[in-house]
Amino acid sequence: MKSLDVVAMGRSSIDLYAHEVGVPITQVNSFDAYVGGCPTNIAVGVRRLGLSSALLTAVGDDQVGDFILHFLESEQVDVSATPRKPGHRTSAVILTIRPPDSFPLTFYRDNCADRELTVADVDRAPVADASLLVVTGTGLSHDPSRSATLHAATVARASGTKVLVDIDYRPDQWASRAAFAEQMQNLLQRADLAVGTEEELAAATGLEDADAGAAKLLAASLSALVLKRGAGGSRVYEAGGGRSDVAPFSITVLNVLGAGDAFASGLIYGILQGWPLTRAARAGNATGAIVVTRHGCANFMPTWPEVEAFIAAQGGWSCEPAV
């Protein structure tokens, strides 16, 4: 029996989201400050659903690091293993919101602290104490965090901790798509499950056909792959050839950023309840749908009672797409 449900590892940031919705950056007058970063959002998301979580990220010795750690502590996410990295800055993101389909995003990750995570940092974190470890593709973009990410997955597998990889492909963090694919396939050899969009699956495998890409990863290492398909819901591929489409929910989009991390949070919640993957993915569809109606990411993750009420109001737990 593990003492912790989830450890998430990788990037964290202060997210500056345009307060004015529907206008270009030239017309923005103010920004709202939130906390973000794929694993950070997931650590908060699963905690709000009722699981215990820890985050292994790194922040600078700066006010932005104070901002992030204060928020995480207030959310009861364990950050006791998160180091400060003097001489490096905490990451930042700026976003403008122009629904339904334009969300320009700018990363500020030069000299950022979470790229400096090391193998020693991993060894001080409660990876072996968790039921599930989340690692991400962006963690592979630079060393030493690349070596630390691979080491974390290796430690997890050796200790009976499930490894979930969020493919998390950010092209501006990589020299080439081929470099990403090489590193991602190396990480996936150490993983049990993976989550990503169809575009991320193509980047990871070099195959544009989702079914072919999924088959390649399942044959090589994974027990399951879950595709996030936005308005199309999600799709679950399982080793042995099973493929299931999981029905979406009908909502009005405000901001799609953070939806994938909310989806992963709901999916992980279901996995750790022992649910079939299709039911876990339906929970993920719900958590993702709720967050796209809200302004930000981590700060707006839903609680489990909110998810249950949303699902009940939207037709229940049936995973089958409407005919």
C-alpha positions, 0 to 999 in steps of 0.5 A, a space after each residue: 500500500 503506497 502512502 501517496 496517490 500521485 507525484 507529478 514532476 516537471 515544469 511550473 510557472 506563473 501564468 499571466 492571462 489577459 483579463 480582457 477576453 476577445 481582444 488581441 494583445 495590443 488591446 490588453 490592459 491587465 493580466 490575472 496572475 495564476 499558477 500553471 505548468 502541465 504537471 503543476 496543474 495535474 498535481 492541483 487537479 488530482 488534489 481537488 478531486 480528493 487524492 493526495 499529491 506531491 509536486 517535484 518542480 524547481 523554482 528560482 530564489 525569486 518572488 515568482 517562486 514564492 507565488 507558486 509555492 504559496 499557492 501550492 501549499 494552500 492547495 495542500 500539494 506537498 512541495 517539500 521536495 521542490 528545490 530552489 535553484 539560485 541563479 535561475 528564474 521561475 518560468 512564466 507564461 503570457 496568454 491572450 484569450 480569443 475564443 472560440 479558437 485563438 489562444 496565443 501563448 508565449 513561454 518565458 523559459 530561458 534559464 528557468 529553474 525547473 530545467 535544472 532538476 537533477 537525479 539527486 532531486 529525484 532521489 529526495 522526492 517521494 517517487 517510490 511512495 506514490 501509486 502513480 508518477 506523472 512525467 512530461 515531454 517538456 521535461 525531456 527538452 534539456 539536461 539535467 531535467 532530461 536525465 532526472 525525468 528518465 531516472 524518475 520513471 526508472 525508479 518508479 517502475 522499480 518500486 511498483 509505481 505506475 508511470 503516466 507520460 503526458 506527451 506534452 509536445 511544445 515545439 518551441 522548446 525543441 531543436 527539432 521534431 525528430 529530437 522530441 520523438 527520439 527522447 519521448 520514445 526513450 521515456 515511453 519505454 519506462 512508462 505504463 500509460 501515455 496521454 496526449 493529443 493526436 498532434 502530440 502522438 504524431 510528433 512522438 511517433 512520426 506517424 500521422 495516422 492515430 491508429 498506427 501511432 497508437 499501435 506502434 507505442 503499444 507494441 513497444 511498451 505501453 499498456 494503454 494510450 489515451 488520446 485527448 480529442 477536445 470537442 470529440 471527447 477522448 479515445 482509449 487504446 489498450 494493449 491487445 488491440 482494443 479501441 474505444 471512443 468516449 463521449 464528450 460533453 457539450 459546453 461553451 469554450 472560454 479558454 482551452 488552455 489547461 483542459 488537457 491537464 484537467 482531463 489528465 487529472 480526472 483520468 488519473 482519479 478514475 485509474 486510482 479508483 480502479 475503474 475501467 479506462 473508458 469510465 476514467 476517460 469519461 471523468 477526464 472528459 468532464 474535468 476538461 470540459 469544466 475547465 474550458 469554461 473557466 479563465 485559467 488552469 490550476 486555480 480553476 480545477 474542479 472538485 469531485 462534487 462539482 464533477 459529479 454534478 456536471 456529469 449528472 446534469 449532462 446525461 450521466 456516465 455513459 461513455 458511448 458517443 451519441 448516435 
